[in-house]
Amino acid sequence: PKGQLLLINGRTEDEVARSLER
């Protein structure tokens, strides 16, 4: 499940950036 890992990793990074902006 390489695609799943990439999706989770990408989404996690996006969420972290959003939390940092807030």
Buried (B, 14 or more C-beta within 10 A) or exposed (E): EEEEEEEEEEEEEEEEEEEEEE
